Amino acid sequence: MNKDQVKGKAKEVAGKVQKNVGDVVGSSEQQLKGMKNQAEGNIQQKAGDVKEAAKTNRGNR
């Protein structure tokens, strides 16, 4: 697991919490920010997955 995967997961989880808080307090702004952070975290995780796969493939040659 690399830093992008870890940071991405953390950002995704924080975004879920932020969105849920926005749901509870009725803040569409917080909901949107949370959804944005979730998406950014997911993208960062995927980038980390690609890096990890590339590293693994280099080791198999």
CHARMM-style PDB file with segment names, atoms N, HN, CA, C and O in Angstrom:
ATOM      1  N   MET     1       0.852  -1.171   0.000  1.00  0.00      PROA
ATOM      2  CA  MET     1       0.000   0.000   0.000  1.00  0.00      PROA
ATOM      3  C   MET     1       0.898   1.234   0.000  1.00  0.00      PROA
ATOM      4  O   MET     1       1.852   1.316   0.774  1.00  0.00      PROA
ATOM      5  N   ASN     2       0.589   2.184  -0.866  1.00  0.00      PROA
ATOM      6  HN  ASN     2      -0.186   2.117  -1.495  1.00  0.00      PROA
ATOM      7  CA  ASN     2       1.414   3.388  -0.944  1.00  0.00      PROA
ATOM      8  C   ASN     2       0.676   4.594  -0.362  1.00  0.00      PROA
ATOM      9  O   ASN     2      -0.494   4.507   0.012  1.00  0.00      PROA
ATOM     10  N   LYS     3       1.388   5.721  -0.297  1.00  0.00      PROA
ATOM     11  HN  LYS     3       2.338   5.792  -0.601  1.00  0.00      PROA
ATOM     12  CA  LYS     3       0.834   6.901   0.368  1.00  0.00      PROA
ATOM     13  C   LYS     3      -0.416   7.437  -0.334  1.00  0.00      PROA
ATOM     14  O   LYS     3      -1.320   7.947   0.328  1.00  0.00      PROA
ATOM     15  N   ASP     4      -0.478   7.329  -1.654  1.00  0.00      PROA
ATOM     16  HN  ASP     4       0.256   6.914  -2.191  1.00  0.00      PROA
ATOM     17  CA  ASP     4      -1.671   7.807  -2.362  1.00  0.00      PROA
ATOM     18  C   ASP     4      -2.896   6.976  -1.991  1.00  0.00      PROA
ATOM     19  O   ASP     4      -3.990   7.519  -1.838  1.00  0.00      PROA
ATOM     20  N   GLN     5      -2.721   5.676  -1.846  1.00  0.00      PROA
ATOM     21  HN  GLN     5      -1.833   5.235  -1.971  1.00  0.00      PROA
ATOM     22  CA  GLN     5      -3.839   4.819  -1.450  1.00  0.00      PROA
ATOM     23  C   GLN     5      -4.315   5.178  -0.048  1.00  0.00      PROA
ATOM     24  O   GLN     5      -5.519   5.260   0.194  1.00  0.00      PROA
ATOM     25  N   VAL     6      -3.388   5.392   0.872  1.00  0.00      PROA
ATOM     26  HN  VAL     6      -2.409   5.325   0.675  1.00  0.00      PROA
ATOM     27  CA  VAL     6      -3.735   5.712   2.258  1.00  0.00      PROA
ATOM     28  C   VAL     6      -4.386   7.087   2.356  1.00  0.00      PROA
ATOM     29  O   VAL     6      -5.440   7.240   2.972  1.00  0.00      PROA
ATOM     30  N   LYS     7      -3.750   8.085   1.743  1.00  0.00      PROA
ATOM     31  HN  LYS     7      -2.894   7.961   1.242  1.00  0.00      PROA
ATOM     32  CA  LYS     7      -4.297   9.449   1.794  1.00  0.00      PROA
ATOM     33  C   LYS     7      -5.652   9.517   1.093  1.00  0.00      PROA
ATOM     34  O   LYS     7      -6.562  10.205   1.554  1.00  0.00      PROA
ATOM     35  N   GLY     8      -5.779   8.805  -0.016  1.00  0.00      PROA
ATOM     36  HN  GLY     8      -5.039   8.246  -0.391  1.00  0.00      PROA
ATOM     37  CA  GLY     8      -7.042   8.790  -0.743  1.00  0.00      PROA
ATOM     38  C   GLY     8      -8.160   8.185   0.083  1.00  0.00      PROA
ATOM     39  O   GLY     8      -9.273   8.711   0.108  1.00  0.00      PROA
ATOM     40  N   LYS     9      -7.869   7.081   0.760  1.00  0.00      PROA
ATOM     41  HN  LYS     9      -6.965   6.654   0.739  1.00  0.00      PROA
ATOM     42  CA  LYS     9      -8.881   6.440   1.600  1.00  0.00      PROA
ATOM     43  C   LYS     9      -9.286   7.363   2.738  1.00  0.00      PROA
ATOM     44  O   LYS     9     -10.468   7.479   3.061  1.00  0.00      PROA
ATOM     45  N   ALA    10      -8.298   8.022   3.348  1.00  0.00      PROA
ATOM     46  HN  ALA    10      -7.338   7.927   3.086  1.00  0.00      PROA
ATOM     47  CA  ALA    10      -8.587   8.942   4.446  1.00  0.00      PROA
ATOM     48  C   ALA    10      -9.474  10.088   3.969  1.00  0.00      PROA
ATOM     49  O   ALA    10     -10.415  10.479   4.659  1.00  0.00      PROA
ATOM     50  N   LYS    11      -9.172  10.621   2.797  1.00  0.00      PROA
ATOM     51  HN  LYS    11      -8.407  10.304   2.236  1.00  0.00      PROA
ATOM     52  CA  LYS    11      -9.970  11.727   2.261  1.00  0.00      PROA
ATOM     53  C   LYS    11     -11.380  11.263   1.915  1.00  0.00      PROA
ATOM     54  O   LYS    11     -12.350  11.993   2.122  1.00  0.00      PROA
ATOM     55  N   GLU    12     -11.487  10.052   1.391  1.00  0.00      PROA
ATOM     56  HN  GLU    12     -10.699   9.459   1.222  1.00  0.00      PROA
ATOM     57  CA  GLU    12     -12.805   9.511   1.059  1.00  0.00      PROA
ATOM     58  C   GLU    12     -13.654   9.349   2.319  1.00  0.00      PROA
ATOM     59  O   GLU    12     -14.826   9.726   2.332  1.00  0.00      PROA
ATOM     60  N   VAL    13     -13.072   8.795   3.365  1.00  0.00      PROA
ATOM     61  HN  VAL    13     -12.120   8.489   3.354  1.00  0.00      PROA
ATOM     62  CA  VAL    13     -13.799   8.592   4.626  1.00  0.00      PROA
ATOM     63  C   VAL    13     -14.197   9.936   5.230  1.00  0.00      PROA
ATOM     64  O   VAL    13     -15.325  10.105   5.692  1.00  0.00      PROA
ATOM     65  N   ALA    14     -13.264  10.893   5.224  1.00  0.00      PROA
ATOM     66  HN  ALA    14     -12.347  10.756   4.849  1.00  0.00      PROA
ATOM     67  CA  ALA    14     -13.575  12.224   5.761  1.00  0.00      PROA
ATOM     68  C   ALA    14     -14.703  12.865   4.956  1.00  0.00      PROA
ATOM     69  O   ALA    14     -15.564  13.539   5.521  1.00  0.00      PROA
ATOM     70  N   GLY    15     -14.703  12.661   3.654  1.00  0.00      PROA
ATOM     71  HN  GLY    15     -14.003  12.113   3.194  1.00  0.00      PROA
ATOM     72  CA  GLY    15     -15.774  13.197   2.809  1.00  0.00      PROA
ATOM     73  C   GLY    15     -17.124  12.580   3.134  1.00  0.00      PROA
ATOM     74  O   GLY    15     -18.145  13.268   3.128  1.00  0.00      PROA
ATOM     75  N   LYS    16     -17.128  11.272   3.421  1.00  0.00      PROA
ATOM     76  HN  LYS    16     -16.298  10.714   3.426  1.00  0.00      PROA
ATOM     77  CA  LYS    16     -18.385  10.612   3.809  1.00  0.00      PROA
ATOM     78  C   LYS    16     -18.922  11.204   5.098  1.00  0.00      PROA
ATOM     79  O   LYS    16     -20.118  11.461   5.226  1.00  0.00      PROA
ATOM     80  N   VAL    17     -18.019  11.418   6.057  1.00  0.00      PROA
ATOM     81  HN  VAL    17     -17.047  11.209   5.953  1.00  0.00      PROA
ATOM     82  CA  VAL    17     -18.432  11.999   7.336  1.00  0.00      PROA
ATOM     83  C   VAL    17     -18.976  13.403   7.105  1.00  0.00      PROA
ATOM     84  O   VAL    17     -20.028  13.761   7.635  1.00  0.00      PROA
ATOM     85  N   GLN    18     -18.254  14.200   6.310  1.00  0.00      PROA
ATOM     86  HN  GLN    18     -17.400  13.909   5.880  1.00  0.00      PROA
ATOM     87  CA  GLN    18     -18.683  15.559   6.037  1.00  0.00      PROA
ATOM     88  C   GLN    18     -20.049  15.582   5.361  1.00  0.00      PROA
ATOM     89  O   GLN    18     -20.897  16.405   5.707  1.00  0.00      PROA
ATOM     90  N   LYS    19     -20.267  14.692   4.407  1.00  0.00      PROA
ATOM     91  HN  LYS    19     -19.578  14.024   4.126  1.00  0.00      PROA
ATOM     92  CA  LYS    19     -21.559  14.624   3.724  1.00  0.00      PROA
ATOM     93  C   LYS    19     -22.668  14.247   4.699  1.00  0.00      PROA
ATOM     94  O   LYS    19     -23.752  14.832   4.680  1.00  0.00      PROA
ATOM     95  N   ASN    20     -22.387  13.266   5.550  1.00  0.00      PROA
ATOM     96  HN  ASN    20     -21.507  12.791   5.566  1.00  0.00      PROA
ATOM     97  CA  ASN    20     -23.398  12.836   6.520  1.00  0.00      PROA
ATOM     98  C   ASN    20     -23.725  13.935   7.514  1.00  0.00      PROA
ATOM     99  O   ASN    20     -24.884  14.101   7.894  1.00  0.00      PROA
ATOM    100  N   VAL    21     -22.723  14.683   7.938  1.00  0.00      PROA
ATOM    101  HN  VAL    21     -21.782  14.548   7.629  1.00  0.00      PROA
ATOM    102  CA  VAL    21     -22.979  15.822   8.828  1.00  0.00      PROA
ATOM    103  C   VAL    21     -23.855  16.836   8.101  1.00  0.00      PROA
ATOM    104  O   VAL    21     -24.797  17.378   8.679  1.00  0.00      PROA
ATOM    105  N   GLY    22     -23.544  17.086   6.844  1.00  0.00      PROA
ATOM    106  HN  GLY    22     -22.779  16.646   6.375  1.00  0.00      PROA
ATOM    107  CA  GLY    22     -24.372  17.998   6.046  1.00  0.00      PROA
ATOM    108  C   GLY    22     -25.802  17.510   5.937  1.00  0.00      PROA
ATOM    109  O   GLY    22     -26.736  18.311   5.975  1.00  0.00      PROA
ATOM    110  N   ASP    23     -25.987  16.184   5.801  1.00  0.00      PROA
ATOM    111  HN  ASP    23     -25.229  15.533   5.771  1.00  0.00      PROA
ATOM    112  CA  ASP    23     -27.334  15.611   5.751  1.00  0.00      PROA
ATOM    113  C   ASP    23     -28.078  15.891   7.053  1.00  0.00      PROA
ATOM    114  O   ASP    23     -29.237  16.307   7.046  1.00  0.00      PROA
ATOM    115  N   VAL    24     -27.389  15.655   8.173  1.00  0.00      PROA
ATOM    116  HN  VAL    24     -26.448  15.317   8.178  1.00  0.00      PROA
ATOM    117  CA  VAL    24     -28.023  15.794   9.493  1.00  0.00      PROA
ATOM    118  C   VAL    24     -28.406  17.244   9.784  1.00  0.00      PROA
ATOM    119  O   VAL    24     -29.500  17.512  10.281  1.00  0.00      PROA
ATOM    120  N   VAL    25     -27.502  18.183   9.473  1.00  0.00      PROA
ATOM    121  HN  VAL    25     -26.613  17.965   9.070  1.00  0.00      PROA
ATOM    122  CA  VAL    25     -27.783  19.583   9.797  1.00  0.00      PROA
ATOM    123  C   VAL    25     -28.509  20.305   8.665  1.00  0.00      PROA
ATOM    124  O   VAL    25     -28.874  21.472   8.806  1.00  0.00      PROA
ATOM    125  N   GLY    26     -28.717  19.619   7.552  1.00  0.00      PROA
ATOM    126  HN  GLY    26     -28.420  18.671   7.438  1.00  0.00      PROA
ATOM    127  CA  GLY    26     -29.458  20.216   6.442  1.00  0.00      PROA
ATOM    128  C   GLY    26     -28.657  21.235   5.649  1.00  0.00      PROA
ATOM    129  O   GLY    26     -29.221  22.186   5.108  1.00  0.00      PROA
ATOM    130  N   SER    27     -27.346  21.042   5.577  1.00  0.00      PROA
ATOM    131  HN  SER    27     -26.887  20.270   6.017  1.00  0.00      PROA
ATOM    132  CA  SER    27     -26.489  21.969   4.847  1.00  0.00      PROA
ATOM    133  C   SER    27     -26.099  21.364   3.500  1.00  0.00      PROA
ATOM    134  O   SER    27     -25.290  20.438   3.430  1.00  0.00      PROA
ATOM    135  N   SER    28     -26.680  21.895   2.450  1.00  0.00      PROA
ATOM    136  HN  SER    28     -27.337  22.647   2.506  1.00  0.00      PROA
ATOM    137  CA  SER    28     -26.346  21.382   1.114  1.00  0.00      PROA
ATOM    138  C   SER    28     -24.903  21.710   0.762  1.00  0.00      PROA
ATOM    139  O   SER    28     -24.268  20.975   0.007  1.00  0.00      PROA
ATOM    140  N   GLU    29     -24.381  22.804   1.299  1.00  0.00      PROA
ATOM    141  HN  GLU    29     -24.897  23.402   1.912  1.00  0.00      PROA
ATOM    142  CA  GLU    29     -22.980  23.162   1.046  1.00  0.00      PROA
ATOM    143  C   GLU    29     -22.041  22.092   1.610  1.00  0.00      PROA
ATOM    144  O   GLU    29     -21.098  21.675   0.937  1.00  0.00      PROA
ATOM    145  N   GLN    30     -22.298  21.651   2.843  1.00  0.00      PROA
ATOM    146  HN  GLN    30     -23.064  21.990   3.389  1.00  0.00      PROA
ATOM    147  CA  GLN    30     -21.472  20.605   3.452  1.00  0.00      PROA
ATOM    148  C   GLN    30     -21.643  19.270   2.727  1.00  0.00      PROA
ATOM    149  O   GLN    30     -20.686  18.511   2.575  1.00  0.00      PROA
ATOM    150  N   GLN    31     -22.865  18.993   2.283  1.00  0.00      PROA
ATOM    151  HN  GLN    31     -23.643  19.609   2.406  1.00  0.00      PROA
ATOM    152  CA  GLN    31     -23.104  17.759   1.533  1.00  0.00      PROA
ATOM    153  C   GLN    31     -22.272  17.748   0.255  1.00  0.00      PROA
ATOM    154  O   GLN    31     -21.635  16.745  -0.068  1.00  0.00      PROA
ATOM    155  N   LEU    32     -22.280  18.857  -0.464  1.00  0.00      PROA
ATOM    156  HN  LEU    32     -22.797  19.671  -0.201  1.00  0.00      PROA
ATOM    157  CA  LEU    32     -21.531  18.949  -1.720  1.00  0.00      PROA
ATOM    158  C   LEU    32     -20.026  18.868  -1.486  1.00  0.00      PROA
ATOM    159  O   LEU    32     -19.313  18.195  -2.229  1.00  0.00      PROA
ATOM    160  N   LYS    33     -19.546  19.558  -0.446  1.00  0.00      PROA
ATOM    161  HN  LYS    33     -20.126  20.105   0.158  1.00  0.00      PROA
ATOM    162  CA  LYS    33     -18.119  19.500  -0.132  1.00  0.00      PROA
ATOM    163  C   LYS    33     -17.715  18.067   0.225  1.00  0.00      PROA
ATOM    164  O   LYS    33     -16.653  17.594  -0.176  1.00  0.00      PROA
ATOM    165  N   GLY    34     -18.567  17.394   0.976  1.00  0.00      PROA
ATOM    166  HN  GLY    34     -19.430  17.779   1.302  1.00  0.00      PROA
ATOM    167  CA  GLY    34     -18.288  16.012   1.345  1.00  0.00      PROA
ATOM    168  C   GLY    34     -18.251  15.098   0.138  1.00  0.00      PROA
ATOM    169  O   GLY    34     -17.381  14.233   0.032  1.00  0.00      PROA
ATOM    170  N   MET    35     -19.189  15.287  -0.769  1.00  0.00      PROA
ATOM    171  HN  MET    35     -19.896  15.990  -0.684  1.00  0.00      PROA
ATOM    172  CA  MET    35     -19.222  14.472  -1.983  1.00  0.00      PROA
ATOM    173  C   MET    35     -17.987  14.741  -2.847  1.00  0.00      PROA
ATOM    174  O   MET    35     -17.437  13.823  -3.455  1.00  0.00      PROA
ATOM    175  N   LYS    36     -17.558  15.999  -2.896  1.00  0.00      PROA
ATOM    176  HN  LYS    36     -18.005  16.744  -2.401  1.00  0.00      PROA
ATOM    177  CA  LYS    36     -16.358  16.367  -3.656  1.00  0.00      PROA
ATOM    178  C   LYS    36     -15.132  15.686  -3.049  1.00  0.00      PROA
ATOM    179  O   LYS    36     -14.303  15.132  -3.770  1.00  0.00      PROA
ATOM    180  N   ASN    37     -15.023  15.731  -1.730  1.00  0.00      PROA
ATOM    181  HN  ASN    37     -15.696  16.182  -1.144  1.00  0.00      PROA
ATOM    182  CA  ASN    37     -13.877  15.103  -1.065  1.00  0.00      PROA
ATOM    183  C   ASN    37     -13.883  13.584  -1.259  1.00  0.00      PROA
ATOM    184  O   ASN    37     -12.830  12.971  -1.432  1.00  0.00      PROA
ATOM    185  N   GLN    38     -15.067  12.989  -1.229  1.00  0.00      PROA
ATOM    186  HN  GLN    38     -15.922  13.487  -1.089  1.00  0.00      PROA
ATOM    187  CA  GLN    38     -15.165  11.547  -1.485  1.00  0.00      PROA
ATOM    188  C   GLN    38     -14.637  11.222  -2.881  1.00  0.00      PROA
ATOM    189  O   GLN    38     -13.859  10.283  -3.054  1.00  0.00      PROA
ATOM    190  N   ALA    39     -15.059  11.993  -3.862  1.00  0.00      PROA
ATOM    191  HN  ALA    39     -15.692  12.755  -3.722  1.00  0.00      PROA
ATOM    192  CA  ALA    39     -14.641  11.752  -5.242  1.00  0.00      PROA
ATOM    193  C   ALA    39     -13.129  11.944  -5.393  1.00  0.00      PROA
ATOM    194  O   ALA    39     -12.458  11.137  -6.037  1.00  0.00      PROA
ATOM    195  N   GLU    40     -12.598  13.018  -4.795  1.00  0.00      PROA
ATOM    196  HN  GLU    40     -13.143  13.673  -4.272  1.00  0.00      PROA
ATOM    197  CA  GLU    40     -11.160  13.266  -4.872  1.00  0.00      PROA
ATOM    198  C   GLU    40     -10.378  12.139  -4.201  1.00  0.00      PROA
ATOM    199  O   GLU    40      -9.350  11.695  -4.711  1.00  0.00      PROA
ATOM    200  N   GLY    41     -10.871  11.686  -3.060  1.00  0.00      PROA
ATOM    201  HN  GLY    41     -11.707  12.047  -2.645  1.00  0.00      PROA
ATOM    202  CA  GLY    41     -10.213  10.587  -2.361  1.00  0.00      PROA
ATOM    203  C   GLY    41     -10.221   9.312  -3.179  1.00  0.00      PROA
ATOM    204  O   GLY    41      -9.231   8.581  -3.221  1.00  0.00      PROA
ATOM    205  N   ASN    42     -11.340   9.050  -3.825  1.00  0.00      PROA
ATOM    206  HN  ASN    42     -12.144   9.644  -3.791  1.00  0.00      PROA
ATOM    207  CA  ASN    42     -11.462   7.854  -4.660  1.00  0.00      PROA
ATOM    208  C   ASN    42     -10.478   7.914  -5.831  1.00  0.00      PROA
ATOM    209  O   ASN    42      -9.836   6.918  -6.166  1.00  0.00      PROA
ATOM    210  N   ILE    43     -10.368   9.082  -6.443  1.00  0.00      PROA
ATOM    211  HN  ILE    43     -10.889   9.891  -6.172  1.00  0.00      PROA
ATOM    212  CA  ILE    43      -9.430   9.259  -7.558  1.00  0.00      PROA
ATOM    213  C   ILE    43      -7.998   9.065  -7.084  1.00  0.00      PROA
ATOM    214  O   ILE    43      -7.198   8.424  -7.765  1.00  0.00      PROA
ATOM    215  N   GLN    44      -7.671   9.618  -5.916  1.00  0.00      PROA
ATOM    216  HN  GLN    44      -8.321  10.139  -5.363  1.00  0.00      PROA
ATOM    217  CA  GLN    44      -6.317   9.475  -5.380  1.00  0.00      PROA
ATOM    218  C   GLN    44      -6.007   8.008  -5.078  1.00  0.00      PROA
ATOM    219  O   GLN    44      -4.893   7.540  -5.315  1.00  0.00      PROA
ATOM    220  N   GLN    45      -6.996   7.291  -4.554  1.00  0.00      PROA
ATOM    221  HN  GLN    45      -7.900   7.671  -4.361  1.00  0.00      PROA
ATOM    222  CA  GLN    45      -6.804   5.860  -4.300  1.00  0.00      PROA
ATOM    223  C   GLN    45      -6.528   5.116  -5.600  1.00  0.00      PROA
ATOM    224  O   GLN    45      -5.630   4.277  -5.659  1.00  0.00      PROA
ATOM    225  N   LYS    46      -7.294   5.420  -6.638  1.00  0.00      PROA
ATOM    226  HN  LYS    46      -8.023   6.103  -6.591  1.00  0.00      PROA
ATOM    227  CA  LYS    46      -7.109   4.755  -7.927  1.00  0.00      PROA
ATOM    228  C   LYS    46      -5.726   5.051  -8.504  1.00  0.00      PROA
ATOM    229  O   LYS    46      -5.090   4.171  -9.082  1.00  0.00      PROA
ATOM    230  N   ALA    47      -5.261   6.294  -8.345  1.00  0.00      PROA
ATOM    231  HN  ALA    47      -5.778   7.009  -7.875  1.00  0.00      PROA
ATOM    232  CA  ALA    47      -3.916   6.640  -8.803  1.00  0.00      PROA
ATOM    233  C   ALA    47      -2.884   5.811  -8.045  1.00  0.00      PROA
ATOM    234  O   ALA    47      -1.909   5.338  -8.628  1.00  0.00      PROA
ATOM    235  N   GLY    48      -3.101   5.641  -6.759  1.00  0.00      PROA
ATOM    236  HN  GLY    48      -3.893   6.025  -6.285  1.00  0.00      PROA
ATOM    237  CA  GLY    48      -2.213   4.809  -5.960  1.00  0.00      PROA
ATOM    238  C   GLY    48      -2.250   3.355  -6.402  1.00  0.00      PROA
ATOM    239  O   GLY    48      -1.225   2.672  -6.416  1.00  0.00      PROA
ATOM    240  N   ASP    49      -3.433   2.890  -6.759  1.00  0.00      PROA
ATOM    241  HN  ASP    49      -4.265   3.444  -6.748  1.00  0.00      PROA
ATOM    242  CA  ASP    49      -3.566   1.511  -7.261  1.00  0.00      PROA
ATOM    243  C   ASP    49      -2.750   1.315  -8.536  1.00  0.00      PROA
ATOM    244  O   ASP    49      -2.086   0.293  -8.709  1.00  0.00      PROA
ATOM    245  N   VAL    50      -2.808   2.309  -9.429  1.00  0.00      PROA
ATOM    246  HN  VAL    50      -3.347   3.139  -9.289  1.00  0.00      PROA
ATOM    247  CA  VAL    50      -2.070   2.227 -10.688  1.00  0.00      PROA
ATOM    248  C   VAL    50      -0.568   2.212 -10.411  1.00  0.00      PROA
ATOM    249  O   VAL    50       0.169   1.429 -11.010  1.00  0.00      PROA
ATOM    250  N   LYS    51      -0.116   3.082  -9.500  1.00  0.00      PROA
ATOM    251  HN  LYS    51      -0.715   3.718  -9.013  1.00  0.00      PROA
ATOM    252  CA  LYS    51       1.310   3.108  -9.149  1.00  0.00      PROA
ATOM    253  C   LYS    51       1.744   1.762  -8.571  1.00  0.00      PROA
ATOM    254  O   LYS    51       2.811   1.246  -8.903  1.00  0.00      PROA
ATOM    255  N   GLU    52       0.911   1.210  -7.712  1.00  0.00      PROA
ATOM    256  HN  GLU    52       0.045   1.629  -7.442  1.00  0.00      PROA
ATOM    257  CA  GLU    52       1.233  -0.073  -7.078  1.00  0.00      PROA
ATOM    258  C   GLU    52       1.297  -1.184  -8.121  1.00  0.00      PROA
ATOM    259  O   GLU    52       2.181  -2.039  -8.066  1.00  0.00      PROA
ATOM    260  N   ALA    53       0.370  -1.175  -9.062  1.00  0.00      PROA
ATOM    261  HN  ALA    53      -0.348  -0.480  -9.106  1.00  0.00      PROA
ATOM    262  CA  ALA    53       0.357  -2.185 -10.118  1.00  0.00      PROA
ATOM    263  C   ALA    53       1.590  -2.054 -11.013  1.00  0.00      PROA
ATOM    264  O   ALA    53       2.180  -3.052 -11.425  1.00  0.00      PROA
ATOM    265  N   ALA    54       1.968  -0.812 -11.306  1.00  0.00      PROA
ATOM    266  HN  ALA    54       1.489  -0.001 -10.971  1.00  0.00      PROA
ATOM    267  CA  ALA    54       3.151  -0.587 -12.142  1.00  0.00      PROA
ATOM    268  C   ALA    54       4.409  -1.074 -11.427  1.00  0.00      PROA
ATOM    269  O   ALA    54       5.298  -1.667 -12.039  1.00  0.00      PROA
ATOM    270  N   LYS    55       4.466  -0.815 -10.135  1.00  0.00      PROA
ATOM    271  HN  LYS    55       3.744  -0.333  -9.639  1.00  0.00      PROA
ATOM    272  CA  LYS    55       5.626  -1.257  -9.351  1.00  0.00      PROA
ATOM    273  C   LYS    55       5.702  -2.781  -9.326  1.00  0.00      PROA
ATOM    274  O   LYS    55       6.782  -3.358  -9.448  1.00  0.00      PROA
ATOM    275  N   THR    56       4.556  -3.424  -9.168  1.00  0.00      PROA
ATOM    276  HN  THR    56       3.678  -2.955  -9.069  1.00  0.00      PROA
ATOM    277  CA  THR    56       4.494  -4.887  -9.144  1.00  0.00      PROA
ATOM    278  C   THR    56       4.897  -5.469 -10.499  1.00  0.00      PROA
ATOM    279  O   THR    56       5.625  -6.460 -10.570  1.00  0.00      PROA
ATOM    280  N   ASN    57       4.417  -4.844 -11.563  1.00  0.00      PROA
ATOM    281  HN  ASN    57       3.826  -4.040 -11.506  1.00  0.00      PROA
ATOM    282  CA  ASN    57       4.751  -5.331 -12.910  1.00  0.00      PROA
ATOM    283  C   ASN    57       6.224  -5.169 -13.231  1.00  0.00      PROA
ATOM    284  O   ASN    57       6.794  -6.007 -13.931  1.00  0.00      PROA
ATOM    285  N   ARG    58       6.856  -4.114 -12.738  1.00  0.00      PROA
ATOM    286  HN  ARG    58       6.394  -3.434 -12.169  1.00  0.00      PROA
ATOM    287  CA  ARG    58       8.283  -3.929 -12.970  1.00  0.00      PROA
ATOM    288  C   ARG    58       9.077  -5.026 -12.257  1.00  0.00      PROA
ATOM    289  O   ARG    58      10.110  -5.476 -12.753  1.00  0.00      PROA
ATOM    290  N   GLY    59       8.592  -5.446 -11.107  1.00  0.00      PROA
ATOM    291  HN  GLY    59       7.753  -5.080 -10.704  1.00  0.00      PROA
ATOM    292  CA  GLY    59       9.270  -6.475 -10.345  1.00  0.00      PROA
ATOM    293  C   GLY    59       9.143  -7.868 -10.954  1.00  0.00      PROA
ATOM    294  O   GLY    59       9.935  -8.758 -10.645  1.00  0.00      PROA
ATOM    295  N   ASN    60       8.157  -8.054 -11.813  1.00  0.00      PROA
ATOM    296  HN  ASN    60       7.514  -7.331 -12.064  1.00  0.00      PROA
ATOM    297  CA  ASN    60       7.929  -9.363 -12.435  1.00  0.00      PROA
ATOM    298  C   ASN    60       8.720  -9.566 -13.720  1.00  0.00      PROA
ATOM    299  O   ASN    60       8.649 -10.635 -14.326  1.00  0.00      PROA
ATOM    300  N   ARG    61       9.461  -8.569 -14.138  1.00  0.00      PROA
ATOM    301  HN  ARG    61       9.519  -7.701 -13.647  1.00  0.00      PROA
ATOM    302  CA  ARG    61      10.198  -8.698 -15.408  1.00  0.00      PROA
ATOM    303  C   ARG    61      11.528  -9.323 -15.201  1.00  0.00      PROA
ATOM    304  OT1 ARG    61      12.279  -9.507 -16.159  1.00  0.00      PROA
TER     305      ARG     61
END
